[in-house]
Amino acid sequence: MSAPDPPPGPPGAEVDRQPPPDPRAGWELPALGALPRVAALDELVTRVLAPNPSRMALDGTNTYLLGLPGSGAVAVVDPGPPDPAHLGRVRAALTALDANCELILVTHHHLDHAEAALPWAAEFGATVAAGAAEVAGQDGRVLRDGELLTVGGMAIRVVATPGHCGDHLAFRLDTGAVLVGDHILGRGTSVVTYPQGDLVAYLDSLRRVHDLGPAVLYPGHGPELREDPSAVIDYYLAHRMFRERQIVTLLGRGPASAAALVEVIYTGVDRWLWRYAEQSTRAALRKLAADGTVALDRDGIARLTV
């Protein structure tokens, strides 16, 4: 069966084109590409930026070193790609902290966060801990929600945040800082793609992080979010609801595929991003189907049920 044409009417007709305001627009954040290679973000957290910038990875993967001053022990979060220069900068940061890497934590299995985990664990004599056994490796540790890890006397709380993908984790420190991986980004919004992503779980995880009352968010990509972290999470929730309203409005004109919806919703957006937008729209349609708002046929055509 072929997909229906895009819903009738000129692009933008009756479709809300005013997204919710992003509170970060008024913050003094560094420009894209201007993040320093190494930065001490607070007394416990140092960021080392991986050299893998891209349109999806923004400035690159943020690798974090967590440790109490003088403890001699550090946890490395999201080592990223197995790049020799990146490893060299992490080694130099460890030397500056007079510390050894005892634990490698991974927020999720995507290669730009996890690929170097096992090689670096062998290099440092450290243990890998992650939400998925294939990331943690044979000698690693699979983490569960609510676990409390201790490295050099510093407590790290594991917070399950599925949605971006099923094994996604966040890590909360006693300072109120939360390392959120790809669940929340320093710039823009995170991608929740079908079939790996689950928008219902993602929204629940956003609310869970919000309820933690974070003092600062340290994302997997982009700058730290310090001025009003809860406002950013509110924006993320509002942005998802905005996309849902656009989809429901268009389906009110008649059945449509995810691809047809993208052609109208994302008109004026770089077509290079449409493949990701289509996957995100598929995830949104599954969420609306779970809500009972939409019915999906075997060919992926969506229809309103009311």
FENCORFEN-V823824 format. One record per residue. N is the residue number from 0. RES is the residue in one small letter. PSI is psi in whole degrees, -180 to 180 (* if undefined). D_LAST is the distance of its C-alpha to the last C-alpha in Angstrom with 1 decimal. Layout:
N & RES & PSI & D_LAST
N & RES & PSI & D_LAST
This chain:
0 & m & 134 & 23.8
1 & s & 151 & 23.8
2 & a & 149 & 21.0
3 & p & 161 & 19.4
4 & d & 164 & 21.1
5 & p & 148 & 19.9
6 & p & 142 & 17.2
7 & p & 163 & 19.2
8 & g & 152 & 21.0
9 & p & 150 & 23.8
10 & p & 130 & 23.5
11 & g & -15 & 22.5
12 & a & 121 & 21.0
13 & e & 6 & 18.4
14 & v & 128 & 18.4
15 & d & 122 & 20.0
16 & r & 9 & 23.4
17 & q & 96 & 24.9
18 & p & 160 & 24.8
19 & p & 151 & 26.0
20 & p & 138 & 29.8
21 & d & 117 & 31.6
22 & p & -23 & 34.3
23 & r & -15 & 36.6
24 & a & -27 & 37.1
25 & g & 5 & 39.7
26 & w & 157 & 41.4
27 & e & 79 & 44.7
28 & l & 149 & 43.6
29 & p & 148 & 45.8
30 & a & 156 & 44.8
31 & l & 128 & 43.4
32 & g & -2 & 46.3
33 & a & 3 & 48.5
34 & l & 137 & 48.0
35 & p & 153 & 51.4
36 & r & -40 & 52.2
37 & v & 134 & 53.2
38 & a & 133 & 52.4
39 & a & 112 & 53.1
40 & l & -31 & 49.9
41 & d & -171 & 51.2
42 & e & -26 & 53.9
43 & l & -16 & 52.1
44 & v & 127 & 50.0
45 & t & 136 & 51.3
46 & r & 133 & 49.1
47 & v & 119 & 50.4
48 & l & 124 & 48.4
49 & a & 148 & 48.2
50 & p & 57 & 49.1
51 & n & 49 & 45.9
52 & p & 149 & 44.2
53 & s & 176 & 41.4
54 & r & -29 & 38.3
55 & m & -35 & 36.3
56 & a & 1 & 39.0
57 & l & -127 & 39.9
58 & d & -18 & 43.5
59 & g & 177 & 43.7
60 & t & 133 & 43.2
61 & n & 115 & 44.3
62 & t & 128 & 46.7
63 & y & 141 & 47.6
64 & l & 123 & 50.8
65 & l & 125 & 50.6
66 & g & 146 & 53.8
67 & l & 135 & 55.9
68 & p & 132 & 58.9
69 & g & -3 & 62.0
70 & s & -24 & 60.3
71 & g & 3 & 61.0
72 & a & 140 & 57.7
73 & v & 146 & 54.5
74 & a & 134 & 51.0
75 & v & 127 & 49.7
76 & v & 127 & 45.9
77 & d & 76 & 44.3
78 & p & -24 & 47.4
79 & g & -144 & 45.4
80 & p & 153 & 47.2
81 & p & 65 & 50.7
82 & d & 126 & 52.4
83 & p & -39 & 56.1
84 & a & -39 & 56.2
85 & h & -45 & 53.2
86 & l & -40 & 55.0
87 & g & -40 & 58.1
88 & r & -36 & 56.5
89 & v & -42 & 55.0
90 & r & -44 & 58.5
91 & a & -38 & 60.0
92 & a & -38 & 57.6
93 & l & -41 & 58.4
94 & t & -42 & 62.1
95 & a & -31 & 61.6
96 & l & -5 & 60.0
97 & d & 51 & 62.8
98 & a & 158 & 60.3
99 & n & 150 & 59.3
100 & c & 116 & 55.8
101 & e & -24 & 55.3
102 & l & 138 & 51.6
103 & i & 116 & 49.0
104 & l & 143 & 45.4
105 & v & 126 & 42.5
106 & t & -33 & 39.0
107 & h & 171 & 37.4
108 & h & -7 & 38.5
109 & h & 141 & 37.9
110 & l & -34 & 41.3
111 & d & -6 & 41.7
112 & h & -35 & 41.8
113 & a & -13 & 43.3
114 & e & -36 & 45.5
115 & a & 0 & 48.7
116 & a & -53 & 48.2
117 & l & -44 & 50.3
118 & p & -41 & 53.0
119 & w & -35 & 53.4
120 & a & -41 & 53.5
121 & a & -38 & 56.4
122 & e & -42 & 58.0
123 & f & -12 & 57.9
124 & g & 36 & 58.3
125 & a & 170 & 55.0
126 & t & 140 & 52.1
127 & v & 134 & 48.6
128 & a & 129 & 45.8
129 & a & 175 & 42.2
130 & g & -10 & 38.9
131 & a & 138 & 39.4
132 & a & -35 & 42.5
133 & e & -24 & 42.9
134 & v & -43 & 43.2
135 & a & -30 & 45.6
136 & g & 173 & 47.8
137 & q & -38 & 50.1
138 & d & 11 & 52.0
139 & g & -167 & 49.1
140 & r & 127 & 47.0
141 & v & 123 & 43.3
142 & l & 150 & 41.9
143 & r & 156 & 39.6
144 & d & 134 & 37.6
145 & g & -9 & 39.9
146 & e & 147 & 43.1
147 & l & 118 & 45.9
148 & l & 150 & 48.1
149 & t & 126 & 51.5
150 & v & 116 & 53.4
151 & g & 35 & 56.7
152 & g & -3 & 55.8
153 & m & 132 & 52.5
154 & a & 136 & 49.4
155 & i & 117 & 46.2
156 & r & 132 & 43.1
157 & v & 129 & 40.5
158 & v & 115 & 36.9
159 & a & 127 & 34.3
160 & t & 62 & 31.6
161 & p & 159 & 29.6
162 & g & -61 & 26.9
163 & h & -41 & 28.8
164 & c & 168 & 30.2
165 & g & -28 & 30.7
166 & d & 15 & 34.3
167 & h & 136 & 34.1
168 & l & 154 & 36.3
169 & a & 163 & 37.4
170 & f & 125 & 40.8
171 & r & 135 & 41.7
172 & l & 162 & 45.3
173 & d & -18 & 47.0
174 & t & -11 & 47.2
175 & g & -5 & 43.4
176 & a & 142 & 43.0
177 & v & 124 & 40.1
178 & l & 117 & 40.3
179 & v & 6 & 36.7
180 & g & -132 & 37.2
181 & d & 6 & 34.4
182 & h & -37 & 31.8
183 & i & 134 & 32.7
184 & l & 159 & 34.9
185 & g & -22 & 37.5
186 & r & 143 & 36.0
187 & g & -157 & 32.5
188 & t & 157 & 29.7
189 & s & 152 & 29.7
190 & v & 131 & 28.1
191 & v & 104 & 25.7
192 & t & 151 & 25.7
193 & y & 138 & 24.1
194 & p & -5 & 25.3
195 & q & -37 & 28.0
196 & g & 156 & 25.9
197 & d & 109 & 23.3
198 & l & -34 & 21.3
199 & v & -48 & 20.3
200 & a & -38 & 24.1
201 & y & -46 & 25.0
202 & l & -41 & 23.2
203 & d & -40 & 24.8
204 & s & -37 & 28.1
205 & l & -45 & 27.9
206 & r & -34 & 27.6
207 & r & -44 & 30.4
208 & v & -40 & 32.7
209 & h & -43 & 31.9
210 & d & -19 & 33.0
211 & l & -17 & 36.3
212 & g & 55 & 37.2
213 & p & 138 & 38.7
214 & a & -30 & 41.8
215 & v & 146 & 41.4
216 & l & 128 & 39.2
217 & y & 102 & 41.1
218 & p & 167 & 38.7
219 & g & -22 & 39.3
220 & h & 139 & 39.5
221 & g & 178 & 40.5
222 & p & 160 & 42.3
223 & e & 151 & 42.2
224 & l & 101 & 39.9
225 & r & -31 & 42.1
226 & e & -47 & 41.6
227 & d & 77 & 38.3
228 & p & -39 & 36.6
229 & s & -34 & 33.9
230 & a & -35 & 32.9
231 & v & -42 & 32.4
232 & i & -41 & 30.1
233 & d & -41 & 28.1
234 & y & -43 & 27.9
235 & y & -45 & 26.7
236 & l & -44 & 23.8
237 & a & -38 & 22.9
238 & h & -42 & 23.3
239 & r & -40 & 20.7
240 & m & -36 & 18.2
241 & f & -46 & 19.1
242 & r & -40 & 18.5
243 & e & -43 & 15.0
244 & r & -39 & 14.2
245 & q & -44 & 15.8
246 & i & -47 & 13.9
247 & v & -40 & 10.4
248 & t & -46 & 12.1
249 & l & -39 & 13.5
250 & l & -19 & 10.6
251 & g & -19 & 9.2
252 & r & -19 & 12.4
253 & g & 168 & 11.9
254 & p & 151 & 12.4
255 & a & 157 & 15.3
256 & s & 167 & 17.7
257 & a & -41 & 18.9
258 & a & -41 & 22.0
259 & a & -37 & 20.4
260 & l & -41 & 18.5
261 & v & -40 & 21.8
262 & e & -31 & 23.6
263 & v & -47 & 21.7
264 & i & -39 & 21.3
265 & y & 22 & 24.8
266 & t & 137 & 26.6
267 & g & -10 & 30.0
268 & v & 143 & 30.1
269 & d & 124 & 32.9
270 & r & -21 & 31.7
271 & w & -29 & 33.6
272 & l & -8 & 30.9
273 & w & -31 & 28.1
274 & r & -36 & 28.6
275 & y & -39 & 28.1
276 & a & -37 & 25.1
277 & e & -43 & 23.5
278 & q & -40 & 24.2
279 & s & -39 & 22.8
280 & t & -38 & 19.6
281 & r & -43 & 19.4
282 & a & -40 & 19.9
283 & a & -38 & 17.2
284 & l & -38 & 14.7
285 & r & -36 & 16.1
286 & k & -44 & 15.6
287 & l & -33 & 11.9
288 & a & -40 & 11.8
289 & a & -32 & 13.9
290 & d & -15 & 11.7
291 & g & 7 & 8.9
292 & t & -30 & 6.8
293 & v & 147 & 8.1
294 & a & 137 & 9.8
295 & l & 130 & 13.4
296 & d & 180 & 15.7
297 & r & -18 & 19.4
298 & d & 6 & 20.2
299 & g & 13 & 18.1
300 & i & 130 & 15.7
301 & a & 141 & 12.3
302 & r & 143 & 9.0
303 & l & 144 & 5.6
304 & t & -7 & 3.8
305 & v & * & 0.0
